[in-house]
Amino acid sequence: MQWSVERGAWVENRPSTGFRGPGLRELWRYRELGGFLALRDLKVRYKQAVFGAAWAVFQPLAGVLVFTLVFRRLAKVPSDGIPYPLFAFVGLSVWSYHASSVTRATQSLVGNAPLVTKVYFPRLLVPLAAVLPGLVDLALSMLTLGVLLVVYETAPTAAVLTLPLWVLALVTTSFSVGLWLSALNVQYRDVNHAITLLVQLWLFVSPVAYPSSMVQGGWRFLYALNPMAGVIDGFRWALVRGPRPGPTVLVSMAVTLLLLVSGVLYFRRTERRFADVI
């Protein structure tokens, strides 16, 4: 038995059988709770921070300086004809959102244990709310990118109109991975310790510091199994005149869709046990 925030009554959580969809109608009814969770996480992140939201700009800029020195100056890594600082800034901004969102989503259920165990609401709201605050940081990064585009005299093409699609793909990818890891983290706390290593390794197999065009031949489709490969290439095409994503982007999008569907099914199947084991 759990207390329902919306209905103001006790609700019995009975074990369900068969296929359980995402419950979109119920998610919409509890949208205000999701907004509250996202806003709370955003406030907590910058509470008592001297620079506040400016960290969303400082971090990728600092990364650009390091990447330019190591990968461009020393390793001579190409950048598909894009000024390397622009190339790296886009990659780091997208990756920063993804890494932080996946990490927060992984920890979201355990971090909200009192709410999960005592109050009834659709549990999908918790990891979903965890990936929303990062959009503020991403928006600030895009404003900074606008200044860099002026400095490097680079104007976006009509491809910039596809930017909302790539933002949606980025959020969906982060949410899908977060769904899997948040549910697993409830039962296996080792996941929380492994997430840092996972994100670090994932960075190096994603085209953040180097272009995906360096991967040649049949390896391109294998490389595209990393959904972030297609997302980062899409952002660069939309914002800084990067190469147009080829057929391999469909592989990345298919993997994202598979992660989303399987993540929802696994999450909905295991969520009834969350209150008992969290």
Secondary structure, 3 states (H helix, E strand, C coil): CEEECCCCCEECCCCCCCCCCCCHHHHHHCHHHHHHHHHHHHHHHHCCCCCHHHHHHHHHHHHHHHHHHHHHHHCCCCCCCCCHHHHHHHHHHHHHHHHHHHHHHHHHHHHCHHHHHHEECCCCHHHHHHCCCHHHHHHHHHHHHHHHHHHCCCCCCHHHHHHHHHHHHHHHHHHHHHHHHHHHHHHCCHHHHHHHHHHHHHHHCCCCCCCHHHCCCCHHHHHCCCHHHHHHHHHHHHHHCCCCCCCHHHHHHHHHHHHHHHHHHHHHHHHHHHHHHC
